[in-house]
Amino acid sequence: MKVSLTAPTRIDLAGGTLDVYPLYLFADGGLTVNAAIDVCAHVEVEERDDARIVIRSEDLGEEEEIPSLAAMEMGGKLDLIKKALRYYRPRRGLNITTRSETPPGSGLGTSSALLMALSCALNEINGLGLSRERIIDLGANIEAQVIGIPTGKQDYFPPLFGGVLAIWFDVDGFRLEDLSAGNDLIERLNARLILSFTNLSHFSGATNWAMLKRYVEKEGDTVARIHRIKEVALAMRESLARMDLDAFACLLAEEWENRKGLAEGVTTPQINGMIAAAARAGARASKLCGAGGGGCMITYAEPEHVPAVQEALAGAGATVMPFRIVRQGIRMTVR
């Protein structure tokens, strides 16, 4: 059997960090708003006639050949794949090839999209019949094992479900709401949102851990900011549900203002310069994707200002990336 999968990554719009366990429990429930985009992760898994496992990451330039699952050792840049293999335990050897369309440290949830694609492939090959919800829970645990830091869950939903999503986290698990079902929200957002890469990589896990630690220790105004981020996420969900993009733009800007003070390094002078340049060209809001510190940035501008804002971002050192929000989640071909 040979399974090929393409999974969208995501832009996060509001509520990031509220998806991190156990922070959303401390905050009496969390809500994140995000959207699947056509900057994709690709995974191909092919069964072999022997027990060998060959892993190739084309974008990382890494390759490893392992005699068998029992002989597999942890360590290195391919550990996320190895941890997934250790859990799913395929019955035969595999050739695994991964490729991402995102730049390194993009903040677009690339590792989560790759993990969801690989998990779906192994679920198919092993005939396990796991639900998407179960695959998400397993993925969050596997990724936490690899990075050694509590992880958020919002990144796993867009690859599997697509669309513009509101995701609720609480004591009894999570609940998913597709805000783009039966309307033209995606088309309207695609006409107004700009994605750019700051050319500064980041590591979201460390930033999320710093935010969680500051919240637990009640350092500064972290608790108040987290609660305000939740309020903004709730308001943004409402604005998108009623197709009020004026309110959405204001809330996107407010989200970023609250997020900047959560931990040291969320923003930098270079990023501030890019956001200021975009605003001078007509942008109404900008925020970094992911936990901050670098990576990709989403910017909102009315359609007539989009070309000027794109030019201003490029002039300030960002790389504007073509993208579209997409309705469909993961695509799988089995041969």
PyMOL commands that set and color helices and strands:
alter all, ss='L'
color gray80, all
select helices_A, chain A and resi 23-26+79-88+110-126+132-147+154-161+185-190+204-216+222-241+245-260+269-280+303-315
alter helices_A, ss='H'
color red, helices_A
select strands_A, chain A and resi 2-14+30-47+53-57+62-66+94-100+164-170+173-178+193-197+285-288+296-300+319-321+331-334
alter strands_A, ss='S'
color yellow, strands_A
deselect
rebuild
show_as cartoon
